[in-house]
């Protein structure tokens, strides 16, 4: 089986970013969060980092 594709989500706290993270979470065998970025919603970004553990093997 191949390794999951590493995904960077720019604007992770926005509507498109959250939808992207939902798809990633539904398909862990195919995708893995590599990095997340955000601009003003830093507490939400931190929560997403805790949940999705970007960069973890």
Backbone bond lengths (Angstrom), bond angles and torsions (degrees), N, CA, C in turn:
res aa  C-N    CA-C-N  psi(-1)  N-CA   C-N-CA  omega(-1)  CA-C   N-CA-C  phi
1 X - - - 1.450 - - 1.525 108.81 -
2 X 1.324 117.25 141.25 1.462 121.00 -178.64 1.529 110.67 -81.17
3 X 1.323 114.45 160.19 1.458 120.93 179.17 1.527 110.03 -72.35
4 X 1.335 117.21 151.41 1.474 119.16 177.13 1.529 111.21 -64.21
5 X 1.308 115.74 147.33 1.458 121.68 177.46 1.523 108.89 -71.67
6 X 1.317 117.21 131.88 1.462 122.94 -179.95 1.535 108.79 -82.60
7 X 1.338 116.86 127.09 1.457 121.87 -175.32 1.524 110.38 -119.65
8 X 1.331 116.86 133.67 1.461 122.85 170.71 1.523 107.15 -104.87
9 X 1.320 116.60 128.19 1.462 121.25 -178.89 1.527 108.34 -109.63
10 X 1.321 115.91 111.62 1.456 121.95 176.35 1.527 108.08 -88.48
11 X 1.312 116.43 131.94 1.465 119.20 -177.03 1.516 111.19 72.83
12 X 1.319 116.52 44.94 1.463 121.88 -173.09 1.520 113.67 -63.03
13 X 1.339 118.73 -24.53 1.460 120.42 -177.11 1.524 113.02 -88.67
14 X 1.318 117.72 -5.93 1.469 121.56 177.78 1.522 111.01 -83.88
15 X 1.303 115.91 175.85 1.465 120.62 -174.93 1.528 112.19 -64.05
16 X 1.310 118.34 -41.60 1.462 120.54 179.67 1.525 110.42 -69.71
17 X 1.333 116.49 -41.41 1.458 120.12 177.61 1.512 112.29 -61.65
18 X 1.333 117.13 -43.38 1.465 120.47 178.74 1.523 111.68 -65.42
19 X 1.320 117.15 -37.64 1.465 120.50 176.68 1.522 110.69 -65.50
20 X 1.314 116.47 -39.71 1.461 121.18 177.54 1.522 110.58 -62.73
21 X 1.328 116.96 -44.45 1.464 120.62 178.85 1.525 111.69 -64.40
22 X 1.319 116.81 -32.56 1.464 120.33 176.20 1.526 110.53 -64.07
23 X 1.327 117.04 -44.07 1.473 120.87 177.81 1.522 110.31 -62.94
24 X 1.324 117.25 -43.79 1.466 121.35 179.41 1.526 110.26 -60.15
25 X 1.335 116.58 -44.18 1.466 120.63 -179.19 1.525 112.00 -65.02
26 X 1.315 117.52 -30.61 1.471 121.43 -179.54 1.536 112.72 -78.04
27 X 1.335 116.57 -15.24 1.464 120.90 -176.92 1.525 111.51 -132.90
28 X 1.345 117.56 61.66 1.468 119.84 -176.45 1.527 113.62 -65.15
29 X 1.312 117.53 -20.78 1.461 120.00 178.11 1.530 111.46 -74.88
30 X 1.329 116.86 -19.53 1.465 121.33 -177.92 1.516 113.84 -105.52
31 X 1.355 117.08 -32.25 1.459 120.87 -172.69 1.523 111.54 -132.03
32 X 1.332 115.10 150.28 1.462 121.91 175.65 1.521 107.92 -142.93
33 X 1.329 116.64 139.26 1.463 120.72 179.78 1.523 108.76 -74.73
34 X 1.307 116.06 123.89 1.463 122.32 176.75 1.522 110.35 -95.04
35 X 1.352 117.22 -44.60 1.457 121.67 -179.02 1.529 109.68 -153.84
36 X 1.345 114.59 151.86 1.456 121.93 176.32 1.526 108.20 -126.76
37 X 1.328 116.63 148.37 1.461 119.99 173.31 1.523 108.65 -135.45
38 X 1.307 115.13 157.02 1.455 122.29 177.60 1.516 108.17 -158.21
39 X 1.326 116.81 174.19 1.460 119.23 -175.79 1.526 112.33 -121.05
40 X 1.332 118.33 -58.78 1.460 119.20 -174.38 1.521 114.31 -113.95
41 X 1.281 119.89 -25.31 1.471 122.57 -177.03 1.526 110.06 -90.65
42 X 1.322 115.46 67.15 1.462 120.07 -172.25 1.519 113.23 -67.68
43 X 1.327 118.71 -34.99 1.470 119.40 178.00 1.528 110.52 -66.74
44 X 1.331 117.15 -36.66 1.465 120.76 176.25 1.526 110.27 -67.83
45 X 1.323 116.68 -38.74 1.462 120.97 178.57 1.530 110.35 -63.14
46 X 1.315 116.48 -42.29 1.465 120.59 177.36 1.525 110.60 -60.53
47 X 1.319 117.61 -44.22 1.466 121.41 178.86 1.536 110.53 -61.35
48 X 1.320 117.43 -39.65 1.462 120.83 178.15 1.539 110.81 -66.28
49 X 1.328 115.98 -37.91 1.461 119.79 177.80 1.531 110.92 -64.03
50 X 1.312 116.19 -41.06 1.477 120.24 177.90 1.531 109.98 -63.88
51 X 1.311 116.06 -43.41 1.471 120.65 -176.82 1.530 112.89 -70.02
52 X 1.325 116.84 -42.99 1.457 120.28 -171.99 1.533 113.82 -100.57
53 X 1.314 118.09 -10.26 1.469 123.40 176.91 1.534 112.95 45.73
54 X 1.348 117.20 63.01 1.470 118.63 -178.81 1.513 111.69 -58.77
55 X 1.323 114.52 140.73 1.460 120.84 177.61 1.517 115.13 82.34
56 X 1.328 117.69 -5.53 1.466 119.99 179.04 1.523 110.47 -78.67
57 X 1.324 116.87 144.98 1.478 118.60 179.10 1.503 113.20 -69.88
